[in-house]
């Protein structure tokens, strides 16, 4: 039996523009499909915002089908983190982080606390990115780019940030308490 795994990690800017998308495994997944899936979560963030405070776990945003489910986190700056879980992910015997605490073969579902370590690691990586003196968050803002008549991608290109997102996606498994 397989253990759930991360299929996609998305970072969405405060103006609802995609800042980063990582797919797991990258070769077997369509970036367009997951980009549309991440965009579909924005309405759910907006609908739940009046009931939630910022810097909070939004939990299950929606289940796409019996295999994929989207979970969300909103930072105090309005940046949204989305993790798409593949419930038929890795084989149960696959190696995981540190002590190899993969889910048991009789896996039933995810608890709310299962994704918090991944979201906290994503937030820590984003904070480290913001602390970089060479990173300008306004460079990734749609409004600032339009006002300055700049074109091009608004995605984060920091290799360190991308590597950290890749690490989070590869190491996460249900039951992991620290990434």
LUMVO-945139 format. One record per residue: residue in three letters; x, y, z of N, C-alpha, C in turn; chain. Coordinates in steps of 0.001 Angstrom, whole numbers. Example, Ala and Ser with C-alpha at 12.3 -4.5 7.8 and 13.67 -1.06 7.14 Angstrom:
// LUMVO-945139
   rest    n_east   n_north      n_up   ca_east   ca_north     ca_up    c_east   c_north      c_up   kette
    ALA     13190     -5690      7800     12300      -4500      7800     13200     -3300      7800       A
    SER     12850     -2250      7080     13670      -1060      7140     12900        30      7870       A
***
This chain:
// LUMVO-945139
   rest    n_east   n_north      n_up   ca_east   ca_north     ca_up    c_east   c_north      c_up   kette
    UNK       844     -1178         0         0          0         0       890      1241         0       A
    UNK       406      2325      -545      1187       3550      -680       884      4530       444       A
    UNK      1879      5335       735      1755       6390      1727      1501      7703       997       A
    UNK       629      8579      1510       408       9864       842      1711     10651       708       A
    UNK      1816     11393      -368      3000      12216      -591      2573     13543     -1194       A
    UNK      3488     14479     -1193      3213      15782     -1788      3322     15658     -3304       A
    UNK      2294     16107     -3997      2288      16109     -5464      2721     17466     -5995       A
    UNK      2399     18540     -5244      2693      19897     -5707      2787     20837     -4518       A
    UNK      3737     21763     -4605      3843      22857     -3637      3696     24151     -4424       A
    UNK      2820     25017     -3966      2630      26302     -4622      2744     27454     -3645       A
    UNK      3380     28518     -4080      3452      29758     -3315      2767     30808     -4178       A
    UNK      1730     31432     -3610       916      32396     -4357      1045     33751     -3670       A
    UNK      1363     34780     -4453      1576      36122     -3922       313     36761     -3390       A
    UNK       495     37875     -2694      -665      38548     -2096     -1610     39113     -3148       A
    UNK     -1138     39255     -4373     -2006      39706     -5467     -2495     38528     -6304       A
    UNK     -2443     37341     -5721     -2905      36090     -6332     -2119     35697     -7577       A
    UNK      -872     36115     -7651        -5      35710     -8754       880     34549     -8286       A
    UNK      1114     33562     -9150      1955      32431     -8735      3408     32868     -8588       A
    UNK      3994     32574     -7429      5393      32896     -7177      6289     31678     -7357       A
    UNK      5749     30501     -7050      6550      29284     -7162      5620     28076     -7274       A
    UNK      5984     27133     -8149      5278      25856     -8262      6337     24766     -8385       A
    UNK      6263     23770     -7505      7129      22586     -7577      6240     21363     -7715       A
    UNK      6603     20465     -8620      5851      19229     -8842      6695     18038     -8417       A
    UNK      6038     16996     -7883      6722      15795     -7393      6019     14554     -7911       A
    UNK      6613     13704     -8677      7847      13894     -9429      7592     14831    -10603       A
    UNK      8573     15633    -10902      8412      16693    -11902      8150     16152    -13301       A
    UNK      8694     15031    -13638      8554      14508    -14996      7197     13868    -15245       A
    UNK      6528     13426    -14208      5271      12706    -14381      4035     13596    -14229       A
    UNK      4217     14861    -13988      3070      15740    -13711      3044     16916    -14670       A
    UNK      1838     17421    -14923      1653      18558    -15811      1610     19850    -15002       A
    UNK      2524     20778    -15298      2560      22043    -14570      1292     22855    -14817       A
    UNK       749     22798    -16023      -483      23527    -16332     -1645     23010    -15494       A
    UNK     -1760     21691    -15374     -2832      21097    -14583     -2774     21580    -13137       A
    UNK     -1580     21565    -12558     -1448      21974    -11160     -1528     23490    -11004       A
    UNK     -1145     24242    -12012     -1307      25693    -11970     -2793     26047    -11899       A
    UNK     -3603     25369    -12683     -5053      25589    -12628     -5630     25136    -11293       A
    UNK     -5112     24042    -10766     -5561      23543     -9470     -5242     24540     -8362       A
    UNK     -4032     25112     -8407     -3656      26124     -7411     -4529     27369     -7545       A
    UNK     -4839     27758     -8775     -5705      28921     -8986     -7105     28676     -8433       A
    UNK     -7568     27436     -8500     -8907      27126     -7987     -8991     27274     -6474       A
    UNK     -7859     27241     -5786     -7886      27376     -4324     -8061     28830     -3878       A
    UNK     -7812     29777     -4783     -7878      31196     -4398     -9274     31606     -3941       A
    UNK    -10308     31093     -4592    -11679      31408     -4185    -11966     30896     -2779       A
    UNK    -11406     29760     -2442    -11634      29188     -1113    -10919     30021       -54       A
    UNK     -9702     30477      -357     -9009      31384       564     -9862     32628       802       A
    UNK    -10383     33226      -270    -11188      34437      -145    -12469     34195       646       A
    UNK    -13111     33055       438    -14355      32751      1143    -14124     32533      2636       A
    UNK    -12997     31935      2999    -12717      31632      4408    -12020     32766      5144       A
    UNK    -11513     33751      4422    -10726      34813      5048    -11458     35545      6165       A
    UNK    -12746     35886      6027    -13402      36593      7143    -13438     35797      8444       A
    UNK    -13428     34455      8371    -13487      33644      9587    -12112     33310     10141       A
    UNK    -11063     33538      9386     -9721      33146      9806     -8860     34375     10039       A
    UNK     -7899     34206     10938     -6903      35252     11091     -5718     34909     10196       A
    UNK     -4855     35870      9969     -3700      35617      9119     -2679     34757      9843       A
    UNK     -1703     34247      9086      -673      33376      9608     -1293     32132     10215       A
    UNK     -2200     31510      9451     -2963      30404      9986     -3152     29305      8959       A
    UNK     -3277     28110      9475     -3539      26934      8664     -5005     26962      8226       A
    UNK     -5248     26896      6930     -6607      26864      6411     -7114     25436      6251       A
    UNK     -6252     24451      6509     -6658      23052      6431     -6991     22628      5014       A
    UNK     -7882     21650      4917     -8300      21141      3618     -9081     22219      2877       A
    UNK     -8564     22626      1726     -9266      23612       906    -10310     22917        54       A
    UNK     -9897     21880      -665    -10852      21035     -1369    -10188     19753     -1837       A
    UNK    -11004     18720     -1941    -10540      17446     -2481    -10897     17436     -3954       A
    UNK     -9906     17247     -4794    -10125      17273     -6234    -10826     15998     -6669       A
    UNK    -10348     14880     -6209    -10947      13575     -6460    -10517     12659     -5317       A
    UNK    -10661     11348     -5500    -10278      10436     -4418     -8768     10380     -4231       A
    UNK     -8018     10964     -5152     -6557      10893     -5073     -5914     12203     -4609       A
    UNK     -6331     13355     -5133     -5676      14635     -4847     -6503     15507     -3911       A
    UNK     -5815     16171     -2988     -6472      17093     -2061     -5560     18299     -1846       A
    UNK     -6154     19496     -1774     -5403      20747     -1608     -5546     21263      -183       A
    UNK     -4416     21634       419     -4375      22195      1762     -3706     23560      1688       A
    UNK     -4119     24502      2557     -3604      25857      2456     -3183     26480      3767       A
    UNK     -2339     27506      3643     -1803      28283      4769     -1684     29721      4289       A
    UNK     -2099     30688      5099     -2015      32100      4764     -1058     32783      5725       A
    UNK       -77     33528      5180       876      34243      6031       319     35605      6409       A
    UNK       991     36281      7341       534      37605      7749       790     38656      6674       A
    UNK      1569     38347      5646      1799      39285      4537       840     39036      3375       A
    UNK       -44     38057      3510     -1015      37769      2461      -534     36759      1439       A
    UNK       662     36227      1614      1169      35190       717       526     33868      1119       A
    UNK       124     33097       114      -575      31836       357       333     30672       -12       A
    UNK       383     29673       868      1095      28429       591        44     27354       364       A
    UNK       206     26590      -704      -726      25503     -1011        84     24234     -1223       A
    UNK      -369     23160      -599       234      21847      -796      -861     20932     -1332       A
    UNK      -561     20288     -2453     -1471      19300     -3028      -930     17924     -2651       A
    UNK     -1760     17136     -1997     -1374      15811     -1536     -1926     14753     -2489       A
    UNK     -1062     13808     -2849     -1446      12646     -3640     -1623     11492     -2661       A
    UNK     -2860     11081     -2453     -3140      10036     -1462     -2601      8673     -1880       A
    UNK     -2262      8504     -3152     -1682       7242     -3635      -203      7419     -3932       A
    UNK       445      8300     -3199      1818       8718     -3457      2866      7642     -3496       A
    UNK      3812      7703     -2586      4967       6818     -2575      4594      5431     -2069       A
    UNK      5363      4419     -2481      5162       3094     -1880      5443      3151      -378       A
    UNK      4766      2350       403      4886       2397      1860      6291      2099      2342       A
    UNK      7086      1380      1599      8436       1046      2021      9467      2080      1645       A
    UNK      9076      3168      1010     10032       4183       564     10663      4871      1750       A
    UNK     11931      5250      1589     12649       5950      2651     12100      7353      2832       A
    UNK     12025      7792      4058     11585       9144      4362     12624      9816      5231       A
    UNK     12284     10971      5726     13212      11791      6511     13680     11091      7776       A
    UNK     14943     11257      8077     15508      10837      9353     15235      9400      9706       A
    UNK     14332      9187     10653     14073       7859     11167     13175      7021     10297       A
    UNK     12754      7485      9143     11918       6703      8257     10533      6481      8808       A
    UNK      9907      7510      9320      8592       7385      9933      7491      7471      8889       A
    UNK      7451      6558      7956      6403       6543      6937      5103      6093      7592       A
    UNK      4007      6406      6949      2700       6019      7471      2552      4502      7456       A
    UNK      1754      4007      8349      1519       2575      8426       737      2111      7205       A
    UNK       787       810      6946       126        257      5765     -1383       448      5834       A
    UNK     -1944       538      7022     -3383        703      7167     -3746      2182      7238       A
    UNK     -3168      2980      6366     -3371       4428      6366     -4813      4765      6006       A
    UNK     -5435      5658      6786     -6819       6021      6550     -6955      7429      5990       A
    UNK     -6310      8405      6558     -6420       9784      6102     -5425     10673      6815       A
    UNK     -5418     11941      6444     -4491      12892      7054     -5165     13603      8216       A
    UNK     -4398     13827      9263     -4868      14655     10367     -4494     16098     10058       A
    UNK     -5138     17033     10698     -4835      18449     10480     -3373     18763     10790       A
    UNK     -2826     18117     11793     -1460      18413     12222      -396     17813     11304       A
    UNK      -759     16906     10411       232      16238      9562       960     17192      8623       A
    UNK       299     18231      8154       915      19148      7197      1547     20378      7841       A
    UNK      1319     20599      9109      1880      21789      9764      3402     21861      9680       A
    UNK      4140     20757      9857      5605      20860      9703      6020     21311      8296       A
    UNK      5325     20850      7287      5648      21257      5912      5342     22739      5715       A
    UNK      4201     23202      6204      3870      24624      6064      4841     25503      6851       A
    UNK      5224     25051      8035      6187      25833      8824      7544     25895      8124       A
    UNK      7960     24788      7520      9227      24776      6781      9139     25685      5558       A
    UNK      7984     25698      4883      7798      26597      3740      7868     28048      4186       A
    UNK      7220     28353      5308      7230      29720      5811      8641     30134      6231       A
    UNK      9378     29235      6857     10759      29543      7252     11621     29804      6011       A
    UNK     11436     29016      4962     12192      29222      3719     11824     30557      3080       A
    UNK     10551     30918      3132     10110      32199      2552     10666     33374      3360       A
    UNK     10692     33237      4672     11257      34295      5524     12746     34466      5238       A
    UNK     13471     33339      5087     14890      33429      4732     15069     34123      3377       A
    UNK     14165     33860      2436     14224      34525      1134     14023     36026      1294       A
    UNK     13070     36434      2124     12808      37859      2342     13970     38545      3055       A
    UNK     14727     37810      3848     15874      38378      4555     17092     38564      3649       A
    UNK     17055     37969      2472     18155      38113      1522     18165     39552      1007       A
    UNK     19265     40283      1170     19290      41689       738     19198     41860      -782       A
    UNK     19437     40787     -1527     19369      40874     -2983     18002     40490     -3539       A
    UNK     17109     40055     -2672     15757      39702     -3097     14841     40893     -2867       A
    UNK     14140     41294     -3892     13200      42405     -3796     11787     41858     -4008       A
    UNK     10971     41780     -2948      9622      41221     -3121      8761     42030     -4086       A
    UNK      9046     43328     -4220      8269      44147     -5157      8557     43774     -6606       A
    UNK      9686     43139     -6845     10017      42680     -8184      9026     41599     -8633       A
    UNK      8388     40926     -7687      7465      39845     -7978      6010     40284     -7836       A
    UNK      5788     41566     -7652      4453      42126     -7510      3916     42539     -8876       A
    UNK      2707     42107     -9178      2101      42462    -10465      1872     43960    -10586       A
    UNK      1385     44582     -9524      1089      46023     -9580      2349     46839     -9815       A
    UNK      3433     46483     -9132      4690      47221     -9304      5249     47033    -10706       A
    UNK      5140     45823    -11243      5664      45551    -12582      4857     46292    -13639       A
    UNK      3549     46369    -13470      2706      47088    -14429      2993     48581    -14348       A
    UNK      3158     49103    -13120      3451      50522    -12944      4791     50922    -13537       A
    UNK      5741     49989    -13552      7063      50263    -14103      7173     49808    -15556       A
    UNK      6070     49323    -16115      6008      48844    -17503      7015     47738    -17766       A
    UNK      7158     46824    -16806      8045      45678    -16959      7219     44472    -17356       A
    UNK      7817     43594    -18121      7137      42359    -18472      7997     41195    -18007       A
    UNK      7472     39999    -18140      8220      38813    -17740      7566     38120    -16562       A
    UNK      8220     37080    -16110      7701      36240    -15046      7816     36926    -13684       A
    UNK      6873     36622    -12817      6927      37101    -11436      7336     35975    -10492       A
    UNK      7766     34846    -11024      8124      33703    -10190      9448     33926     -9463       A
    UNK      9569     33283     -8319     10789      33331     -7525     11845     32482     -8234       A
    UNK     13030     33057     -8427     14105      32348     -9133     15281     31989     -8232       A
    UNK     15184     32248     -6947     16261      31935     -6011     16503     30424     -5971       A
    UNK     17723     30009     -6303     18048      28577     -6292     17949     27986     -4893       A
    UNK     18314     28765     -3887     18233      28278     -2510     16784     28018     -2122       A
    UNK     15879     28938     -2463     14465      28772     -2150     13886     27566     -2899       A
    UNK     14205     27436     -4168     13701      26323     -4974     14215     24992     -4420       A
    UNK     15486     24957     -4038     16071      23750     -3454     15374     23390     -2136       A
    UNK     15055     24402     -1338     14372      24157       -62     12954     23625      -284       A
    UNK     12247     24164     -1265     10905      23652     -1580     10998     22201     -2044       A
    UNK     11998     21897     -2855     12212      20527     -3333     12477     19597     -2151       A
    UNK     13288     20052     -1199     13608      19249       -22     12353     18965       808       A
    UNK     11536     19977       990     10299      19816      1768      9391     18782      1100       A
    UNK      9214     18918      -219      8352      17986      -942      8868     16559      -929       A
    UNK     10171     16402      -983     10754      15058      -990     10731     14397       379       A
    UNK     10881     15174      1453     11008      14593      2788      9695     14407      3538       A
    UNK      8662     15159      3178      7433      15102      3960      6764     13739      3823       A
    UNK      6231     13257      4934      5390      12065      4996      4495     12230      6216       A
    UNK      3323     11621      6225      2458      11708      7402      3200     11225      8646       A
    UNK      3077     11961      9716      3728      11601     10966      5049     12295     11202       A
    UNK      5624     12926     10178      6864      13653     10342      6573     14892     11185       A
    UNK      7367     15126     12215      7115      16282     13081      8050     17434     12830       A
    UNK      9145     17194     12112     10112      18262     11851     10745     18031     10486       A
    UNK     10732     19069      9653     11347      18961      8326     12550     19873      8284       A
***
